[in-house]
Every structure is written in structure tokens, then in C-alpha cells.
Amino acid sequence: MLLTMLLQAAVAGAAVGKLGAAIGAGLAVIGAGYGIGKIGGSAMEAIARQPEATSDIRNTMIIAAGLIEGIALFAVVVCLLVIFL
């Protein structure tokens, strides 16, 4: 049964590749959203504990969120290239 499904997938490899790319793009966006949410929550807790370090915490949070967003954008672009090329 599994071998038959794998052979059918190999014959229609382009469709499976596009499905995988679409799932990959979705996972990249979900992961980035979760990561940025965790960063924001942790930054709010840190600011509540040490209000005098607000600017340092905010700057670090913005840099980390920007890096996560950049990685997510790169992943989505790669997935879209797989889908359309």
C-alpha cells in the first residue's frame, strides 16, 4: 500500500513538491509568528522586572524580531520559488 502511494507520488512529483512547498511556507509563517510572540512576551516580563533597562530590552527585542522576520521571509520566498518554478 505504501509502496503504491510512493510510486504514484514519484510519477506526479511536481504536485507533491508543490504541496510540500506550500506546507513549508505555512510552517515558516507559523513558526515566525510563534517566535515573535515569545520574544514580545519575554520582553514585557523583563521590562516589568527591570523598568530601568527598558530601552536596552526593547532594542534587543526589535533586533531579534527583525532577524526572525527576515528568516521567515526568506523561507516563504524559497517556497514560492519552488511552487512557481
DACOR-V255451 format. One line per field, one symbol per residue. ss: DSSP state (2 for helix, 1 for strand, 0 for the rest). phi: phi as a letter, one per 30 degrees, with the letter a starting at -180 (. if undefined). psi: psi as a letter, one per 30 degrees, with the letter a starting at -180 (. if undefined). Layout:
ss->???
phi->???
psi->???
This chain:
ss->0222222222202222222222222222222222222222222222222022222222222222222222222222222222220
phi->.ddddddddddcdddddddddddddddddddddddddddddddddddddbddcedddddddddddddddddddddddddddddcc
psi->eeeeeeeeeeeheeeeeeeeeeeeeeeeeeeeeeeeeeeeeeeeeeeeeiffgeeeeeeeeeeeeeeeeeeeeeeeeeeeeeef.
